[in-house]
Amino acid sequence: MDAVPIAILDFGSQYTQLIARKLRESGVYCEVFPFSEKIEDIKERSPKGIILSGGPASVYAQDAYRPDEAIWNLGLPILGICYGMQLMAHFLGGKVARATNREYGMADLTIDDKGDIFKGIPDKTIVWMSHGDRIERFPSRFRPIAHTANSPVAALADKERKFYALQFHPEV
């Protein structure tokens, strides 16, 4: 099988195909896989990175969609978007809980760390949110890198492992 530069794991997001389209329009080959894809099948495709899509569920629910836990040990950069961010925080020692106020639509994002993924982005920018849960405590190796009025942790980074997470939908 050919290598897949970016593997997108789909957790049921309404925007998963938009993530793929935006990557392809940027000249990056990608493939979408179900969240339950076996780790052996992902490794066989030799991706250069993984994106965890959004999804309609809560990561703390009994029947929440979960990938193979070995995904965190592949040594690949991982970007979690919305549910993907919450999943990353939940799996790696953080706490996700129902937000006091849901965020849906445009939100004002304040960037707190302009390195890495936010390099060249204005300190204040408008993003698209669609969530009812939020990060209450982030995992120990992560640092918050952006926030909104409703989401004190709107983006996280573990720069050492190249794990990044966004509460908002950059594909929108």
HELIX and SHEET records of a PDB file:
HELIX    1   1 THR A   16  GLU A   25  1                                  10    
HELIX    2   2 ILE A   39  GLU A   44  1                                   6    
HELIX    3   3 GLU A   69  ASN A   73  5                                   5    
HELIX    4   4 TYR A   83  PHE A   91  1                                   9    
HELIX    5   5 ASP A  116  PHE A  118  5                                   3    
SHEET    1   A 9 CYS A  30  PRO A  34  0                                        
SHEET    2   A 9 ILE A   6  ASP A  10  1                                        
SHEET    3   A 9 GLY A  49  LEU A  52  1                                        
SHEET    4   A 9 ILE A  78  ILE A  81  1                                        
SHEET    5   A 9 PHE A 163  LEU A 166  1                                        
SHEET    6   A 9 ALA A 155  ASP A 158 -1                                        
SHEET    7   A 9 ARG A 143  HIS A 147 -1                                        
SHEET    8   A 9 LYS A  95  ILE A 111 -1                                        
SHEET    9   A 9 LYS A 124  ARG A 137 -1                                        
END                                                                             
